[in-house]
Amino acid sequence: MADSLSGAVPVFDSHQHLFPEAESEPAALPIIDSHIHLYPEAELSSLAWYTPASPIAGQRSVDEFRAATGSPTSLQGFIFIEADRKNGEAKDWTAPLQEVSFARRVVAGQPRAGEGHAAGDAKLCLAIVPWAPVVLGTAELEKYLAAVEAEAGPEAWGRVKGFRYLLQDKPLGTGLTDDFIAGLKLLGRRRFVFDVGVDQHRRGRAQLEEMVEMIDRAHDGVDDVDEKVVFILNHLLKPDLTTISQTDPSFIAWRTTMFTLGKCRQTYMKLSGCFAEMPDSLKAQPTEVIFSALLPWLAVLIAAFGPSRIMFGSDWPVCTVGVGEDAWKKWHKVVDMTCDLAGLSYEDQKMLWAGTARRAYNIED
């Protein structure tokens, strides 16, 4: 296959400069935040991870997101990613559909009292990525897609661009069952993307290896390239950033996976989620120190995917844990420094900050 994920892994020196010097350009770069979570106070109990002690317990609204970003004029909008609602092992769709209803209210500009968004915020929500029971196979997934369409209504269904089913906390092998692979192929036929949530840091190399096999199998036998499901990889696949060493086996395994996935044109990577994988001592450091520590990972990412398949994402509000309310601005600066070090052209930077998200999620200009 043209998109086969097998083959040798190139050797990469993170100290090499991969691109020519960046071009100067006076215009502000448009920004799309490709990964944020929103949830109203009234629905906190529906979140699978919620406890009153959680540092991100409490409402997270568009108003708060605006405040976190400082509302730069270049911020064109965000992509609403499901926040892990309770689902009864994929068989209870009440809370996930409740989340779709909330997203519809954001998109329609019809907030309930106290939800923290207004009619004028509707244009900011550029795409919605709800949860989906991919693990149940095609028959149940078809039923669920119909339920999402009914819940989203004409106001929001057109902005549902893909779905997510977290594999990071599931038993090994979950993403390799025949039902799961069939579900992914169904999403591809329906032109939906699939957001991939795996966790190398806590689950080890096996999750990376299974994910590569999952992607290969999902594309196997699909002759029409337009029907091959697009995979959008969340948070650099959550590498272990507590051990800053390029000789560590976990880094080598992650690097190998990056170059393998980089060969598949139907995969995109979110430059997001790194704060959650760092030790607390690093989170508290100035941005320049964080950037320096992340350099081996950032360099591999750019070498493997290039700016046309990398997109900026904040992972707000998760990014604030252990970092503080300035986390969005801090991560924005890390990504900006990455663009400078790589010497990305203005056009390449436009892709990384907004263009890649538009392309991958099929968002109209």
One Martini backbone bead per residue (centre of mass of N, CA, C, O) as a GRO file, in nm:
protein
  365
    1MET     BB    1   0.100   0.033   0.015
    2ALA     BB    2   0.131   0.374   0.019
    3ASP     BB    3   0.054   0.376   0.354
    4SER     BB    4   0.260   0.217   0.477
    5LEU     BB    5   0.414   0.149   0.812
    6SER     BB    6   0.659   0.030   0.697
    7GLY     BB    7   1.005   0.044   0.779
    8ALA     BB    8   1.260   0.236   0.804
    9VAL     BB    9   1.434   0.441   1.035
   10PRO     BB   10   1.545   0.739   1.059
   11VAL     BB   11   1.805   0.936   1.132
   12PHE     BB   12   1.816   1.192   1.398
   13ASP     BB   13   1.927   1.527   1.448
   14SER     BB   14   1.821   1.774   1.670
   15HIS     BB   15   2.056   1.995   1.582
   16GLN     BB   16   1.940   2.029   1.324
   17HIS     BB   17   1.853   2.220   1.049
   18LEU     BB   18   1.561   2.191   0.837
   19PHE     BB   19   1.529   2.499   0.772
   20PRO     BB   20   1.507   2.787   0.667
   21GLU     BB   21   1.491   3.092   0.727
   22ALA     BB   22   1.271   3.292   0.842
   23GLU     BB   23   1.020   3.487   0.739
   24SER     BB   24   0.909   3.794   0.723
   25GLU     BB   25   0.585   3.913   0.875
   26PRO     BB   26   0.343   4.141   0.973
   27ALA     BB   27   0.123   3.951   0.992
   28ALA     BB   28  -0.093   3.787   1.170
   29LEU     BB   29  -0.139   3.477   1.282
   30PRO     BB   30  -0.354   3.246   1.253
   31ILE     BB   31  -0.571   3.081   1.504
   32ILE     BB   32  -0.616   2.732   1.595
   33ASP     BB   33  -0.761   2.549   1.844
   34SER     BB   34  -0.754   2.187   1.832
   35HIS     BB   35  -0.776   2.156   2.177
   36ILE     BB   36  -1.073   2.157   2.362
   37HIS     BB   37  -1.261   2.184   2.674
   38LEU     BB   38  -1.615   2.175   2.752
   39TYR     BB   39  -1.817   2.256   3.055
   40PRO     BB   40  -2.083   2.262   3.256
   41GLU     BB   41  -2.184   2.271   3.576
   42ALA     BB   42  -2.451   2.089   3.538
   43GLU     BB   43  -2.243   1.838   3.401
   44LEU     BB   44  -2.015   1.719   3.587
   45SER     BB   45  -2.131   1.428   3.668
   46SER     BB   46  -2.077   1.314   3.358
   47LEU     BB   47  -1.781   1.291   3.426
   48ALA     BB   48  -1.558   1.035   3.464
   49TRP     BB   49  -1.324   1.221   3.632
   50TYR     BB   50  -1.498   1.345   3.846
   51THR     BB   51  -1.405   1.558   4.120
   52PRO     BB   52  -1.398   1.806   4.351
   53ALA     BB   53  -1.065   1.789   4.360
   54SER     BB   54  -1.025   1.871   4.089
   55PRO     BB   55  -0.847   2.117   3.913
   56ILE     BB   56  -1.100   2.102   3.676
   57ALA     BB   57  -1.322   2.172   3.836
   58GLY     BB   58  -1.567   2.313   3.695
   59GLN     BB   59  -1.639   2.539   3.488
   60ARG     BB   60  -1.581   2.537   3.118
   61SER     BB   61  -1.574   2.813   2.912
   62VAL     BB   62  -1.562   3.048   2.675
   63ASP     BB   63  -1.497   3.278   2.864
   64GLU     BB   64  -1.246   3.138   2.992
   65PHE     BB   65  -1.093   3.094   2.732
   66ARG     BB   66  -1.059   3.383   2.654
   67ALA     BB   67  -0.899   3.461   2.908
   68ALA     BB   68  -0.660   3.261   2.868
   69THR     BB   69  -0.572   3.394   2.580
   70GLY     BB   70  -0.655   3.714   2.557
   71SER     BB   71  -0.801   3.756   2.286
   72PRO     BB   72  -0.680   3.738   2.014
   73THR     BB   73  -0.736   3.849   1.691
   74SER     BB   74  -0.614   3.571   1.558
   75LEU     BB   75  -0.845   3.409   1.685
   76GLN     BB   76  -1.067   3.197   1.509
   77GLY     BB   77  -1.070   2.929   1.700
   78PHE     BB   78  -1.215   2.601   1.780
   79ILE     BB   79  -1.197   2.260   1.899
   80PHE     BB   80  -1.437   2.037   2.011
   81ILE     BB   81  -1.358   1.809   2.265
   82GLU     BB   82  -1.419   1.555   2.421
   83ALA     BB   83  -1.447   1.495   2.803
   84ASP     BB   84  -1.523   1.220   2.916
   85ARG     BB   85  -1.791   1.070   2.935
   86LYS     BB   86  -2.011   0.875   3.044
   87ASN     BB   87  -2.078   0.512   2.898
   88GLY     BB   88  -2.096   0.222   2.994
   89GLU     BB   89  -1.902   0.070   2.803
   90ALA     BB   90  -2.052   0.211   2.537
   91LYS     BB   91  -2.385   0.169   2.618
   92ASP     BB   92  -2.413   0.470   2.736
   93TRP     BB   93  -2.539   0.776   2.570
   94THR     BB   94  -2.634   1.012   2.747
   95ALA     BB   95  -2.380   1.195   2.804
   96PRO     BB   96  -2.268   1.230   2.514
   97LEU     BB   97  -2.538   1.363   2.409
   98GLN     BB   98  -2.528   1.598   2.606
   99GLU     BB   99  -2.272   1.718   2.483
  100VAL     BB  100  -2.389   1.771   2.204
  101SER     BB  101  -2.603   1.969   2.304
  102PHE     BB  102  -2.403   2.175   2.412
  103ALA     BB  103  -2.259   2.228   2.142
  104ARG     BB  104  -2.510   2.333   2.001
  105ARG     BB  105  -2.545   2.585   2.178
  106VAL     BB  106  -2.281   2.714   2.095
  107VAL     BB  107  -2.331   2.719   1.781
  108ALA     BB  108  -2.627   2.863   1.811
  109GLY     BB  109  -2.634   3.077   2.043
  110GLN     BB  110  -2.796   2.903   2.306
  111PRO     BB  111  -2.777   2.964   2.611
  112ARG     BB  112  -2.779   2.888   2.920
  113ALA     BB  113  -2.788   2.987   3.219
  114GLY     BB  114  -2.441   3.021   3.303
  115GLU     BB  115  -2.251   2.888   3.059
  116GLY     BB  116  -2.041   3.109   2.922
  117HIS     BB  117  -2.208   3.198   2.660
  118ALA     BB  118  -2.274   3.348   2.336
  119ALA     BB  119  -2.389   3.425   2.033
  120GLY     BB  120  -2.098   3.537   1.936
  121ASP     BB  121  -1.949   3.241   1.980
  122ALA     BB  122  -2.033   3.049   1.748
  123LYS     BB  123  -1.787   3.100   1.542
  124LEU     BB  124  -1.557   2.957   1.719
  125CYS     BB  125  -1.689   2.680   1.657
  126LEU     BB  126  -1.551   2.484   1.401
  127ALA     BB  127  -1.553   2.204   1.567
  128ILE     BB  128  -1.669   1.862   1.635
  129VAL     BB  129  -1.564   1.594   1.882
  130PRO     BB  130  -1.707   1.327   1.966
  131TRP     BB  131  -1.804   1.058   2.100
  132ALA     BB  132  -1.756   0.695   2.018
  133PRO     BB  133  -1.858   0.342   1.973
  134VAL     BB  134  -1.631   0.181   1.803
  135VAL     BB  135  -1.613  -0.096   1.966
  136LEU     BB  136  -1.913  -0.207   1.857
  137GLY     BB  137  -1.934  -0.140   1.568
  138THR     BB  138  -2.135  -0.070   1.296
  139ALA     BB  139  -2.428  -0.093   1.393
  140GLU     BB  140  -2.400   0.088   1.651
  141LEU     BB  141  -2.261   0.327   1.515
  142GLU     BB  142  -2.492   0.406   1.330
  143LYS     BB  143  -2.691   0.470   1.556
  144TYR     BB  144  -2.520   0.690   1.686
  145LEU     BB  145  -2.494   0.886   1.449
  146ALA     BB  146  -2.798   0.939   1.436
  147ALA     BB  147  -2.818   1.056   1.724
  148VAL     BB  148  -2.625   1.294   1.678
  149GLU     BB  149  -2.778   1.429   1.449
  150ALA     BB  150  -3.035   1.481   1.616
  151GLU     BB  151  -2.895   1.643   1.849
  152ALA     BB  152  -2.752   1.864   1.671
  153GLY     BB  153  -2.875   1.935   1.425
  154PRO     BB  154  -2.860   2.179   1.182
  155GLU     BB  155  -2.663   2.366   1.344
  156ALA     BB  156  -2.419   2.120   1.411
  157TRP     BB  157  -2.365   1.877   1.216
  158GLY     BB  158  -2.158   2.024   1.017
  159ARG     BB  159  -1.934   2.033   1.272
  160VAL     BB  160  -1.908   1.731   1.260
  161LYS     BB  161  -1.578   1.581   1.191
  162GLY     BB  162  -1.559   1.373   1.438
  163PHE     BB  163  -1.408   1.116   1.654
  164ARG     BB  164  -1.380   0.968   1.996
  165TYR     BB  165  -1.175   0.695   2.150
  166LEU     BB  166  -1.027   0.608   2.425
  167LEU     BB  167  -0.718   0.405   2.474
  168GLN     BB  168  -0.542   0.477   2.733
  169ASP     BB  169  -0.758   0.298   2.943
  170LYS     BB  170  -0.744   0.037   2.781
  171PRO     BB  171  -0.712  -0.259   2.688
  172LEU     BB  172  -0.521  -0.443   2.529
  173GLY     BB  173  -0.661  -0.470   2.191
  174THR     BB  174  -0.906  -0.283   2.142
  175GLY     BB  175  -0.800  -0.153   1.852
  176LEU     BB  176  -0.791  -0.473   1.712
  177THR     BB  177  -1.061  -0.537   1.665
  178ASP     BB  178  -1.291  -0.597   1.430
  179ASP     BB  179  -1.493  -0.381   1.524
  180PHE     BB  180  -1.301  -0.140   1.535
  181ILE     BB  181  -1.204  -0.146   1.242
  182ALA     BB  182  -1.486  -0.121   1.119
  183GLY     BB  183  -1.548   0.153   1.248
  184LEU     BB  184  -1.321   0.310   1.108
  185LYS     BB  185  -1.417   0.254   0.818
  186LEU     BB  186  -1.684   0.398   0.850
  187LEU     BB  187  -1.574   0.679   0.904
  188GLY     BB  188  -1.434   0.700   0.630
  189ARG     BB  189  -1.690   0.675   0.452
  190ARG     BB  190  -1.815   0.938   0.616
  191ARG     BB  191  -1.576   1.155   0.655
  192PHE     BB  192  -1.442   1.091   0.928
  193VAL     BB  193  -1.251   1.145   1.190
  194PHE     BB  194  -0.983   1.023   1.418
  195ASP     BB  195  -0.913   1.054   1.749
  196VAL     BB  196  -0.606   0.983   1.916
  197GLY     BB  197  -0.584   0.818   2.250
  198VAL     BB  198  -0.272   0.775   2.387
  199ASP     BB  199  -0.019   0.627   2.645
  200GLN     BB  200   0.307   0.593   2.690
  201HIS     BB  201   0.381   0.684   2.977
  202ARG     BB  202   0.166   0.467   3.127
  203ARG     BB  203   0.162   0.208   2.897
  204GLY     BB  204   0.369   0.212   2.678
  205ARG     BB  205   0.478   0.066   2.382
  206ALA     BB  206   0.226  -0.105   2.310
  207GLN     BB  207   0.041   0.132   2.224
  208LEU     BB  208   0.203   0.209   1.977
  209GLU     BB  209   0.201  -0.060   1.824
  210GLU     BB  210  -0.109  -0.089   1.807
  211MET     BB  211  -0.163   0.175   1.656
  212VAL     BB  212  -0.014   0.109   1.398
  213GLU     BB  213  -0.185  -0.141   1.334
  214MET     BB  214  -0.458  -0.002   1.327
  215ILE     BB  215  -0.402   0.187   1.089
  216ASP     BB  216  -0.326  -0.028   0.883
  217ARG     BB  217  -0.600  -0.186   0.897
  218ALA     BB  218  -0.794   0.055   0.831
  219HIS     BB  219  -0.653   0.076   0.527
  220ASP     BB  220  -0.696  -0.200   0.452
  221GLY     BB  221  -0.869  -0.236   0.144
  222VAL     BB  222  -0.873   0.079   0.081
  223ASP     BB  223  -0.876   0.224  -0.229
  224ASP     BB  224  -1.008   0.486  -0.146
  225VAL     BB  225  -0.856   0.756  -0.018
  226ASP     BB  226  -1.122   0.910   0.084
  227GLU     BB  227  -1.192   0.639   0.278
  228LYS     BB  228  -0.958   0.694   0.452
  229VAL     BB  229  -0.905   0.734   0.760
  230VAL     BB  230  -0.840   1.002   0.959
  231PHE     BB  231  -0.564   1.066   1.176
  232ILE     BB  232  -0.559   1.228   1.502
  233LEU     BB  233  -0.294   1.300   1.707
  234ASN     BB  234  -0.262   1.319   2.043
  235HIS     BB  235  -0.013   1.460   2.236
  236LEU     BB  236   0.233   1.294   2.109
  237LEU     BB  237   0.130   1.026   2.264
  238LYS     BB  238   0.237   1.065   2.548
  239PRO     BB  239   0.519   1.116   2.650
  240ASP     BB  240   0.800   1.082   2.850
  241LEU     BB  241   0.901   1.392   3.030
  242THR     BB  242   1.082   1.293   3.289
  243THR     BB  243   1.299   1.185   3.071
  244ILE     BB  244   1.577   1.363   2.946
  245SER     BB  245   1.651   1.128   2.692
  246GLN     BB  246   1.776   0.995   2.384
  247THR     BB  247   1.854   0.697   2.520
  248ASP     BB  248   1.589   0.625   2.599
  249PRO     BB  249   1.365   0.380   2.525
  250SER     BB  250   1.112   0.562   2.508
  251PHE     BB  251   1.223   0.760   2.299
  252ILE     BB  252   1.293   0.558   2.077
  253ALA     BB  253   1.005   0.449   2.042
  254TRP     BB  254   0.875   0.718   1.971
  255ARG     BB  255   1.051   0.795   1.729
  256THR     BB  256   0.984   0.551   1.557
  257THR     BB  257   0.680   0.612   1.541
  258MET     BB  258   0.695   0.887   1.404
  259PHE     BB  259   0.834   0.790   1.137
  260THR     BB  260   0.619   0.588   1.064
  261LEU     BB  261   0.368   0.782   1.061
  262GLY     BB  262   0.491   0.995   0.859
  263LYS     BB  263   0.426   0.802   0.599
  264CYS     BB  264   0.125   0.868   0.660
  265ARG     BB  265  -0.103   1.086   0.507
  266GLN     BB  266  -0.351   1.015   0.727
  267THR     BB  267  -0.169   1.177   0.935
  268TYR     BB  268  -0.189   1.374   1.236
  269MET     BB  269  -0.050   1.632   1.461
  270LYS     BB  270  -0.059   1.738   1.793
  271LEU     BB  271   0.063   2.031   1.951
  272SER     BB  272   0.019   1.887   2.262
  273GLY     BB  273   0.003   1.798   2.616
  274CYS     BB  274   0.291   1.828   2.768
  275PHE     BB  275   0.245   1.916   3.061
  276ALA     BB  276   0.120   1.635   3.161
  277GLU     BB  277   0.427   1.487   3.115
  278MET     BB  278   0.556   1.653   3.330
  279PRO     BB  279   0.725   1.761   3.574
  280ASP     BB  280   0.666   1.995   3.808
  281SER     BB  281   0.946   2.133   3.789
  282LEU     BB  282   0.913   2.209   3.483
  283LYS     BB  283   0.645   2.366   3.473
  284ALA     BB  284   0.773   2.609   3.658
  285GLN     BB  285   0.933   2.703   3.435
  286PRO     BB  286   1.042   2.874   3.205
  287THR     BB  287   0.986   2.863   2.875
  288GLU     BB  288   1.282   2.822   2.783
  289VAL     BB  289   1.327   2.562   2.947
  290ILE     BB  290   1.104   2.392   2.828
  291PHE     BB  291   1.196   2.405   2.536
  292SER     BB  292   1.475   2.276   2.578
  293ALA     BB  293   1.364   2.002   2.688
  294LEU     BB  294   1.176   1.949   2.416
  295LEU     BB  295   1.353   1.949   2.158
  296PRO     BB  296   1.376   1.647   2.072
  297TRP     BB  297   1.069   1.616   2.015
  298LEU     BB  298   1.019   1.856   1.824
  299ALA     BB  299   1.221   1.777   1.604
  300VAL     BB  300   1.096   1.507   1.527
  301LEU     BB  301   0.819   1.609   1.451
  302ILE     BB  302   0.908   1.789   1.211
  303ALA     BB  303   1.059   1.568   1.054
  304ALA     BB  304   0.814   1.361   1.024
  305PHE     BB  305   0.565   1.578   0.932
  306GLY     BB  306   0.556   1.863   0.921
  307PRO     BB  307   0.363   2.155   0.911
  308SER     BB  308   0.122   2.020   0.729
  309ARG     BB  309   0.084   1.787   0.995
  310ILE     BB  310   0.069   2.021   1.211
  311MET     BB  311  -0.104   2.125   1.518
  312PHE     BB  312  -0.236   2.347   1.721
  313GLY     BB  313  -0.264   2.287   2.084
  314SER     BB  314  -0.364   2.314   2.435
  315ASP     BB  315  -0.551   2.148   2.634
  316TRP     BB  316  -0.789   2.298   2.736
  317PRO     BB  317  -0.759   2.288   3.088
  318VAL     BB  318  -0.530   2.076   3.139
  319CYS     BB  319  -0.277   2.270   3.111
  320THR     BB  320  -0.316   2.409   3.407
  321VAL     BB  321  -0.198   2.179   3.555
  322GLY     BB  322   0.068   2.304   3.742
  323VAL     BB  323   0.074   2.605   3.592
  324GLY     BB  324  -0.186   2.776   3.527
  325GLU     BB  325  -0.359   3.045   3.375
  326ASP     BB  326  -0.095   3.082   3.168
  327ALA     BB  327  -0.072   2.822   2.987
  328TRP     BB  328  -0.157   2.907   2.703
  329LYS     BB  329   0.067   3.122   2.665
  330LYS     BB  330   0.304   2.934   2.719
  331TRP     BB  331   0.250   2.735   2.483
  332HIS     BB  332   0.254   2.939   2.257
  333LYS     BB  333   0.554   3.009   2.298
  334VAL     BB  334   0.673   2.732   2.242
  335VAL     BB  335   0.569   2.716   1.949
  336ASP     BB  336   0.702   2.974   1.849
  337MET     BB  337   0.993   2.874   1.905
  338THR     BB  338   0.977   2.635   1.713
  339CYS     BB  339   0.946   2.798   1.454
  340ASP     BB  340   1.211   2.951   1.480
  341LEU     BB  341   1.414   2.715   1.492
  342ALA     BB  342   1.307   2.586   1.213
  343GLY     BB  343   1.257   2.817   1.002
  344LEU     BB  344   0.976   2.892   0.927
  345SER     BB  345   0.773   2.990   0.716
  346TYR     BB  346   0.494   3.164   0.685
  347GLU     BB  347   0.329   2.935   0.551
  348ASP     BB  348   0.404   2.715   0.757
  349GLN     BB  349   0.287   2.865   1.003
  350LYS     BB  350  -0.003   2.875   0.902
  351MET     BB  351  -0.042   2.575   0.918
  352LEU     BB  352   0.021   2.514   1.218
  353TRP     BB  353  -0.189   2.730   1.343
  354ALA     BB  354  -0.442   2.650   1.108
  355GLY     BB  355  -0.432   2.491   0.830
  356THR     BB  356  -0.421   2.196   0.929
  357ALA     BB  357  -0.692   2.193   1.074
  358ARG     BB  358  -0.862   2.256   0.826
  359ARG     BB  359  -0.776   2.011   0.661
  360ALA     BB  360  -0.824   1.769   0.856
  361TYR     BB  361  -1.137   1.880   0.933
  362ASN     BB  362  -1.279   2.024   0.704
  363ILE     BB  363  -1.255   2.348   0.709
  364GLU     BB  364  -1.384   2.628   0.619
  365ASP     BB  365  -1.294   2.962   0.534
   0.00000   0.00000   0.00000
